[in-house]
Amino acid sequence: MSHQRPAAEPQRNMTPRGPMAGMMGGPPAKSKDFKGSLRRLLTELQAEKRTLFAVLALISTSVIIGSFGPKILGRATNDVFYGFLGHRLPAGISKAQAVAAMRAKGEGRLADMLAKSSVVPGQGINFTTVAHILLFAAGLYLVASLFMWIQAYLMAGVTQRTVFRLRRKAEEKIGRLPLRYFDGQSRGDLLSRVTNDVDNISNSLQQGLSQILNSLLTVVSVLAMMIWISPILALVSLIAIPLSMFVSIKIAKKSQSQFIAQWDWTGKLNGHVEEMHTGHALVKVFGHRKRAIEDFTDLNSKLYESSFKAQFMSGIIQPTTQLISNLIYVAITVIGGYMVATGGMTLGDVQAFIQYSRQFGMPLAQIAGLMNMVQSGVASAERLFELLDAEEETPDALNLEPMGRAKGEIHFKDVAFRYVNDQPLIEDFNLNVKPGETIAIVGPTGAGKTTLVNLLMRFYDIQAGSITLDGRDIRELTRDDLRRQFGMVLQDTWLFTGTMRENIAFGSLDPSHEAVVAAAQAANIDHLLRSLPQGYDSLLTDDNATVSNGERQLITIARAFMADPAILILDEATSSVDTRTEVLVQQAMLRLRAGRTSFVIAHRLSTIRDADMILVMDKGELVEQGTHDQLMANKGFYFDLYASQFAAAINGEE
């Protein structure tokens, strides 16, 4: 069902829309609640708790198994090194004798290293033992990788199911939002929240969550191995943690505001592109193309600037922390070399420790680098949560008795409504409509014509009084139950990508071919559809140039025939068609109105002369009501409107 913005709505304080919307007011300077948004995003993973435990177990197992790799490879290095030294020593002497001989030559440090080693003089490298050690290490790495592959598969499922739920929540939320929310929102920005922002959250969860867990566990396991090998060198390595965290936090705080700006400008740019594309023909006709390009360039420049700053500032986190890690690596190499020379450590342990130090610095750098993705994802999550937290329609009461097909008797009693609390619009409005009557609503732009219909369908709720349908207050019906009683044919036709048959049968409980054909015949569109190459199965898009405005309008009338509503709303359905097509549309609408209560919003007063009652509205008030002849005889507001249109027609003919 297509909605129109209420005509009497200029009083409201709405978010700017149109091509200037992006320039009026910049993006937020910083995240409103980074920690709260991150915490809320993580709570969305509660439904995947069991799978996340399995992922955590797999990552932990993989990291622990992999952490023994450098230590085992260090043992292979020792075997090679000691075999090399043993081969250079004379066979037949003991290690003690070899040490004593070195001390006698003044090679004290070499003697100390030899004394603390497992060198056997005269014995070379045992390649069989070394090969077994290397195969064992390769097996460990293979098992660790297998566990990581499994967790990646599980994590992909966790991420996609979570994002699936977020998309569903967003779609369901849109269905619960009041019409005023859409009046104050750029459609492009709303679309960006549901598509771009959700996709960005998906990427952040998929690539960031498991990697952060892996990096954190790697830091813990590697640190344990480093302490086991050498507490002194481990202490040197630990200096990297506070330095890296301090630098990362400082830079991250500055980059977060730029990520918020990046996604805010993305939404504004999408809104501008969507509006300019939708009105592409009018943009050219009114010579606005150059201005539209300038506005696009301005928005695009702001998006470029915020994106560049966000990416650059977050991008320098990893190289900065990498520099710290490299400096620590140099210190470990120097100290480790000295300890090997003095016999304080074996060469294999130094090699293993250097590998651990690189592994220790790598996850820290990865975590720092992932701050880019995390901040971007949380910024998108915050925008999505703003949509999910928007004020909803007043929920329907529970256990409301459903209504069958309505007769169409409607009463407005002392109805009062205003968009802004201190600006009254409709006050003490009363109206009685009998079943089957045609009620025409006329008046100047902004008089409240469409607002009256929106109140009837509960797109907005009244502040005072009551509206009843067949004696029941419409607030005692669910919105779905109430709106099923209505069919609408609007001035702005809405058609979706699909076949002619699907567009006509939209919303019908009986989408059979026979019913579709009968509706098309009643709407005077059957001959056109049969003349198309694929007939009723011809593809139709919202901007299909092969279908004229009048033919599109007839398709929407056929859709209303298919829905078979009890009450009909026609909102200036013939204003954009030619005279010949208007005759066809009027004939179709006349058949459609037969036996139904109908509300006709009209600007061409000549089209509603046969209405049972004409309501004349001005500034939200009912100033006159009666038949055409009665109102003309009164020579009041309606008479002036009719005379002005008649005079305009005469002048146009002249």
C-alpha positions, 0 to 999 in steps of 0.5 A: 500500500502506498502512503502519501505525505499529509498535505497539511503538514508544513508546521512540523519540525522535520529533518531537512530533505531534498538535495540540500539535506546533506549540507544542513547540519554536519554529522555527529562529532563523536560516537554517542555511546561506543561502549554501549553500542559494542555491548549491545552488538555483542548481546545480539550473539546470545542466541549463538552462545553454544556455537560460540563456545565451540568456536572458543574451544576450537580456537583455544585448542588450535592456539595451544597446540600451535604454541608448542611449535617453536619450542619443538623446532628449537629442540631440532635446532639444538640437535643440529647445533650440538651435532655440529659442535660434537663433530668438530671435537675429537672422538674418545674424550668426555665432555668434561675433558673438552671443557677443560681443554677449552678453559686451558686455551682461555676460551672460557665463555665457549667452555661455559656454553659447552658445559651446559649443553648436551654435546657428545664429542665426536658425534655428529648430527642425527638427521633421523632424530631431527626429521622425526622432530620436524615431522612432529612439528608439522603434524602439530601445525596441521592439526592446529590449522584444521581446528581453525578451519572448522571454527571459521566455518562455524563463525561464518554461520554465527555471523550470517545468522546474527545479521539475518536476525538484525535484518529481520528486526529492521524490516519488522521495525519499519512495519511498526514505525508511524508515518511521521517517522518516514516523513522526517527521514531521507529514504536513502539514509534509511536504506543505507542503515538497512543495507550498507550498515548491516553489511558492514556489521556482518564484515566486522563480526565475520572478520573481527570477532574470531580474529580478536579471540585468536589474537588474545589467546595467542598472546596468553599462550605465547606469554606462558611459553616465553616465561617458561623459556626465560622469565628475563626475556619475557619481562622485556617482551611485556613492555610492548603490551602497555606501550601498544595499548596506550598508542592504540587507545589514543589513536582509536579515540581520534578515529572513532568520530571520523567513522561515525562521520563516514557512515553519516555522510554515506547515508546523506549521499545515498539519500541525495543520489536516490532523490536525484535519480527518482526525479531525474527528468524533473532535475533536467527540466528545471535546469537543476542538473548542474546544482545537483552535481555540485551538491553531489560533489560537496557530499562526496567530498565530505564523505571522502574527507571523513573516510580518509581521516578515519582510514588513515588514523586507524591505519597508523595503529598497526605500523606504530605497534609494529615499530614497538614490536620491532624495537623489542625484537632487537632488544631480545636478540641482543640479550638472547645472544649474550645469554647463549654466549655465557651459557645462560640459554641454548641456541634453540631456546633463543631461536624459539623465544625469538619466534615467540616474540614475533608471535607475541607482537603479531597478535598485538598488531592484529588487534590494533589493526582490527580496531579499524574494523571494530570501530567502523562496525560499531559506528554502523551498529549505532546507526542501526540501533537508532532505527531499532530504538525509534518510537513506534506506533502505539501497539494494538490492544491484546485480544481484540475481536476481529471484524468481518467485512465492514458495511462502511458506516463511519462517524467522526465525533469531536475529532481533534488532531495536531502534528505539533502539540502547540499548533492545532490543525483539526478541532471538533470535527464531526462527520456521519457517513452512511454505507455506500455513500461517496464522500468528496473532500475538497479544499486548497493545498494544506487544508487537511484532506489527506490528513483526514484519510490518514486518521481514518486508516490510523496512520496517525492517531487522534488526540481527542474524540472518536472515529467509528466504523460500523459502530466500533471505535477504530482503536478497538480494531488492530491496524491490520484488521482496520486497513484490510477494509480499505482499498486505495488508488493514489495520485502517485502510482506504485508498481513493483518489479514483476509481471502485470499479473503479480502487480494486479494480484498484489494483496488479493486473497484470490490471485487466480488468472480468472480473477486477474482478468476480470479485474483488468476488464473492469479497469479497462486495461485488459485490451492493453495487457493482451496486446503485449508480447507476453500478455499478463506475464509481461514484466513491469518495473516501477519506471517502465517506459512502455506503460504510460501514466494513465495505463499505470493508473488503470493497473492500480485500479485493477489492483483495487478491484482484486482486493475487493475492499469495503471502503475505497479511498481515491486520492486525485487518481486522474490528475496526471492523465490525459483527457481520453485516459481520464474518461477510462479511469473515471469509468473504471472508478465509477464501477469500483465505487459501486456499492462501496463507501468511498472517499474521493480527494479531488482538486478537479471539482468537476469530477465529484459533482455526483458525490453524495456529500462534498466536504469543503476543508480549509486549514484543517476545519470543515467549513462547508458540507453538502451536495454540489447543488447545495454548495453552489446555491450557498455561494460560499467557499466551495462556490469560489473554488468552483468558479475559479476553476471554471474561469481558469478553464474558460481562460485556458480555452481562450 
